[in-house]
C-alpha cells in the first residue's frame, strides 16, 4: 500500500518558498556565501543548494544539500524513536 504525499505547496514549499529561494540565489557567490546550518562556504551549483529552515519551520537561509538531508534524516530518526512500538 503506497502513501499519498501532500503537494509541495501543502508541505510549505509553495510560491513564497520559491520566491525567497530565488532572491537568495540571486545574491549567491560560490565559495563566499555561507551555509546557515554548518557555517561553511557553499560552492555547489545552484540546483544543489537548498533554502533551509529550522525545526520551527522558519526559513533561515541557503544551505548545502547534504546539510539539509542530514538534518531531515536526524529529525525523522528522532520521531521514530519517540513512537511506542506496536507488536
Buried (B, 14 or more C-beta within 10 A) or exposed (E): EEEEEEEEEEEEBEEEBEEEBEEBBEEEEEEEBEBBBBEEBBEBEEEEBBBBBEEEEEBEBBBBBBBBEEBEEEEEEEEEEEEEEEE
